[in-house]
């Protein structure tokens, strides 16, 4: 029997990773016009966040979302669940603002005001102060563990945790009065929900800004994925001028680079080193770009040192780049019909909302008819019982009168007036009687009229059904 050799079959299987292995990014510190603006926004947003919680208004916290009592205080305004329409308007305004800003200048919100960007910037600043700039941090991470490395890492994370907990505490302070929350914290009497959200929000801040950083923008934030749907060729984006910059190459400052066939890019890599998401903007627009402008600052400084014109990397539009438009022509196309429509709709909604708030009625009334059968008196008069809830949104106690209208001869047998404390609601039963034969059998409409006795212009009319037995 002839021996047949066994030929090994090559294994063509290739192991593929579902997720790209993360390479830690060490953003280099960079100063410049855009960097200064980022820090202005950092200071502004954090002063707003940490400071507003401690402001007082009429002997109470100026901004407080009291979920337990279902009252929401925003300076001089008091909102109730019935004012949900204002939250809807706020969300519409936020969405339209996002569309407008993105259509005009791309991901400006991401680069300058997004909480993830802001806190990452703060955490990086702490890291730089403790561990040093980019090269020092790379060297420290590559070195074996030592007393110095442990000390630096411990100090950094301790500072991060303190800041994260302060952020979580302030966040909870908008839902539980922050002075009361502070007393509970130092007396170790925090409630279970306050404790949970204090630690949860603090942990989220520590994890997102300290550890995940650009991963949140690249993989968790949906805005990065659908932003391109709001871009067009007249949207301002951070762009590398390929025609001017290529071919890239290192050179001496004194050498005529054009004679050597080189472009303005010296291929120094500064634009990559300063990028918080670690991309190379010279490869074109990428979804990871948060439009922070750090690469523009870095490139401009290199151009200054080389004696070249600034703007190799700049905010510009695709049309301006390809058609070589000047700034006037570029800005003329930036404010195109699309952005003007967004602006007009946004301005109209804000105007209507402002007028509505200016004429916001500080009185709300809910009427619920009692389910019991109507009472018929010996004279044939009909009585229905109602439950009125009167909400006083002003921050002073008020007295209101209650009248019934819509039926001749209808009277209220009890509780014609009601006193309601400041920013409170009060419920009361109301008995309404109508003369015999005043209404046909079945359900008919009547109106309750509630007036502020001290302010005649504050008046609310609420409809209700009056039942006449058959």
N, C-alpha and C positions, 0 to 999 in steps of 0.2 A: 504494500500500500504506500502510495507516494505521500511524503510529508509535505503538507501545505503550510508555509510560514504564515504566522499571524502578524499582520501589519497594523501597528497602532494607529488609531484614528485621532487626529488632532482635536483637541478640545477648543471649540470656537466660542464657548460661553464667555461672556464679558460681564463682569460685575459692575453695575452702575449704581451710583449713589443717588437717592431720591432728592437729597438736599445738598447744596453746596457747602463744603466745609468752611466754617467761618474763619477768616483771618482777622485777627485783632487789628483795629485801626488806631493809629496814634496821631491824631490831628496836630499839626504844627501850629504854634501860636502865630497869629497874623494880625497886624495892625493896618488900618486903612479906613476909607470912607464908609464902606459897607459894614466893616467890623464895628465901627463906632455906632452906627445906626442899630445894629443888632443889640449892642449893650444898652443903648437908650431904651429899646423895647423891653429888654430884660428888666431893667430898673422900673420902668413904668408898670409893666404887668405885675411884678411882684409887690410893688408898693400898693397897687390896687387890690391885689389878692389878700396880702397880709394886713394891710392897713384898714380896709373897709370894714372888716369884721369887728374892729374896735371902735368904730364911730358910733355916736349916740344921736338920737333924734327923739325929742319929746320924752325924755327919761326912759328910753328903751333903745335897743340895738337898732341902728339905722337900716341894716339889711339883714333880715332874718326870715328864713323859710320854716315857719312853725308847723310842721306836719302833724303834730299831735293835736293841736287846736285848729288845724286847717285854716291858718291865717298866714299871709305872706306879706311881710313889711319891706317896702323899698322906699326909704327916706320918708317923704310925706304921704305916700300912698299905701293903702291897705287893700290887698287882693284876697278874694275868697275863691273856693273851687268853682263858683259860678262865673268867675272871670277867666275861665280857661281859654276863651277866645284870644286873650292877649298873649298867652303862651304860643298859640298857633301862629299869631301874627309875628311874634319874635322869631319863630323858626323859619317862617317864610322870608323874613328880612335877612336872616343869616344865610339861607340858601341862595337868595338872589345876590347878596354881597359876595358870596363865594364865586358864583358864576361870573359876576362883573370883574372882580379882581383877577380871576384866572384868565378871563378873556383878554384883559389888558396886559397883565404882567406875570402870567404863569403862577407858580406856587409861592407867591409872596407870603401868604399866611404861614405856610410850612417853614419858610426860612427865617421868619422874624417874630411870629407871635404864637405859634403852636406850642402848647405846654410841653410836648415831648422835646422840641428843639430848645425851648427856654431852659428847662431843667437839665437837659444834657449839657448845655453851655455852662450852667452854674457848676454842675458836677465836674466837668472838665477843668474849670478854673480852679476848683479845690484840688483836683489831682495834680495840676501843674504846680500849684503853690507848694505842695508837699513832696512830690516826686521829681519835679523838674520838667523841662520841655521835652519835645519828642524824642530826641536821641537819648536823653537821660532815662526816660521811661522804658524805652526799648532795651537799653543796657540793663536796667534794674530787673525787668521781667525775665531776661535771659540768664541772669546770674543765679547761682544756687541760693537756697534759703540761708539767711544769716540774721544776726541780731538786728543789724541796720535795716535789712529788707523787711523783716517782720515788724519792726517799729514803724516804718514808713507806711506799710500796708495797713497796719492796725489803726494808725492815726487817720489815714484817708477814709477808711470804711467807718470809723467812729464818727467822723465829721459828716459823712454821707447819711448815716443813720439818724443823727441828730436833726439834720435838715429835713430828711424825709418824714420823721415823726412830727416836726413842727408843721410841715405841710399838711399831714393827715389831721393834726389837731385843729388847724385853722379851717380846713374843709368841714369838719364836724361842727365847728363853731358857727357856721352859717345855718345850721339846723337846730342846734341847741345853743341858747345864749352863751356867748364865749366866756363871759365873766363867771357865770354859773358853772360852766364846764371847767374853767381853771380851778375854781374852789373844789369841785368834785375830784379833779385830778390830784391835787395836793392832799386831799382828805381820803384818797383811795376809795371813793364812793361812786366811781363812774358806773353808769348803767351798762347792761350787756350789749345793747346796740351801739351806744357811743364807743365802747371799748372795741367792738368788732370793726366799725368803720374807721376809727382812729388808726388801728393797726393795719387794716387792709389797705387803706389809701396810702399810708406811709410805706408799707411793703411794696405796693405798686410803683410808687415814685422811686424808691431805692432800686428796684429791679429794672424798671424801664430806663431810667436816666443813668444808672450806675453800671449796669451789666449789659442790657440788651441794646441800648443806644440806637445805632442806625438800623438794627434788625427790625425795630418797630416800624420804621419808615418803609423799609424794603419789603417786609413780608406780612405785617399786621395791619397797616393803614390802608383802607380801601381807596383813599383819595389818590394815592400814587398810581393806582391801576386805571382809574377812569379819567385822570386829568387830561389825557391826550384828546378825549372827546370834546373838550372845551377849548383846545388850542386851534389856531389857524395860522396862516402864514403872516399875519399882522400882529401876532401876540409877542410881546417882549419876553425873551428868554435869555438865559446865560449861554453865550455862544462863542465858540472858538473860530476865528477868521482863518479858515484853511488856506484860502488863496494867498493871504499875506504871510501866514506862518510857516507853511511848508515850502520846500523840504526843511525838516528840522535838523539841527546839529549844533554841537558845541563849537565855540569859536572864541578868539581873542577879541576884546573890546575894540582894539585898534585896527582889526582886519576889516576890509570891505567885504562884508558877507554876501552882498549881491554879486560881486565879481566872482565869488566862489560858488555861485548858484544856490545859495541858502536863503531860506526865508527868515522871518523875524524871530521864530521860536528857537531858543537856545537849548531846548530839550533838558532844562534843569530839573523838571519834575516837581517844582514848587506847587503847581496847581493841584497835583495829586496829593502832596503831603499835607496841604491845609484843608483838604476836603473832608468834612465830617462823615461822609458816607463812603469815602475811599474810591471814588470813580475818577476816570480820566476824561475831563470835559472835551479833550481834543478828539475823542472818538465820536462826538456828536451828542445830541440830546438823549438822555437816558432817564428812565422812570425813577431811578434812585436820586436824581438831582433835586434838591429842595430849594434851589434858587437863593441860597444864602449870600452869594457873592464873594465868598472867601477866596475863590480862585481868581477873581478879578483883582482883588487887593494884592494878592501874591504876585500875579503876573505884571501888574502895573509897577510894582516896586522893582522887579527885575528889569523891565523896560527902562525905568528911570536910571538904573545903574549902568545899563548898556548904552544909554543915550538915544534910545529908540522912542518912537511915538507910542503913547499909551493906547489901550483899546484893542490889543490882540485878542484878549478875552473880554467881552463886554455884554451888557444888556442891549440886545438889538432884536430885530425881527428877521424872519427868513427873506421876506421881500426886500428889506433894506440891504441885506447882505448880498443877495443875488443881483439886485438891480442897482446897487450902489447909490441908494437914496441918502440925501443929507438928513440932518436931524429934523428939520422943519417938515420935510415930506414924510419922514417916518412917523412922526407924532400925529400928523394929519391922518394917516392911515390907521394908526392905533385907535384913535377916537372915531371909529367907523360906525355905520348904522347899527350894527349888533350891540356895541357897547352903549350907544346912545339910547337904544330901546331898553336895555337893562337898567341904565341910569334913570330913565324916565319912570319906569315901573317901580323901581326901588324908591325913588324920591316921592312918588305919589302915595305908596303904601306907608312910608314913614310919616308923611304929612297927615294922612287920614288917622293914623294911630296916635299922633301927637294931639290932634284936635279931639279925638275921642277921649284921651286921657285928661285933657284940659277941662272937658265937660263931663268928666266921670261922675256919675251920680253916687253920692256917698250913702245911699240907702238902697237896700235890696229886700224884697218881700217874696216869700213863698207861701202859697195857699194850698192846703190839702183839705178836702171835704171829709168829714167823719163818715165812716161806712154805715153807721146806724141808720135806721129808718127815720124819715122826717116825722116830726111831732105835729099833730093837728090839735089845736085848742078847741074849747067848747064853742067859740065864735067862728070856727072855720079858718082861723089864721094858721099859717104854715111856718114851722121853725126848722132850720137846718143848722147843724153845728160844724164849724170849721176850725182848723188848726193853722194859725198864722205864725210864721217865723219871720221876725223883723231883724234885719242885720244892719247895724250901725257901723259904717266903715270909717267914720271920723274918730279922731282921738280925743273926744270930749263926750261926756254923757249927753244924750239928747232925749227930748220928749216928743212923741209922735201921736197924732190923732188918727183914728181909724173911722172911716165912713163907708157906707155901702151905697152904690149908685146903680142906675139901670132899671130900677123897679120903683114906680111911684108908691110911696108909703112904707118902703122897707126901712127897718130900724135895727140897730144893734142893741141887744138887751144887756150886754155886759162889756167891760173892757173897752170903752170908747177911746181911752188914752193909754199909752204905755211908755214907761221910762226904760231906756236901753243904755247900759254902760258904754264907755268908750271902747271902740273896736271890738264889739261883742255882738252876740245874737241872742234874742230872747223869743221863746215860743209861748203862745197863749191861746186858749180856746175862745172862740167868738161865736155867739148865738145870734143868728139873723132871723128876723120874723117879717113876713109880708102879709098884707091883708088878704082876706078870702077873695078868690077870683082875680087877684092881680096878675097871675100867670097861668097859662094853660097847664094841663097835666103833662108830666114828663120832665125832661131836663131843659132848663133855660139858662141863658147867660146873665150873670150879674158881675159887677165890678167892685173891688175893694180899693178905696183911695186912702193911701197913707201919706200924711203930711208932717213935715218938721214944723213944730209950733214956733220955733225961733228963726226959721229960714223958710219963708213961704215958697221960694223957688224950688226947694227940695221936695218933690212930690212924685210918688210912684203909684201907678194904677195896675192892678193885677186882676185878670179875669178868673172866674170860677163858675162852676155849675150849681144851679139851685134846683133841687128835685121836688116836684109836686106830685104826691101820690095820685094814682088814677082811681 
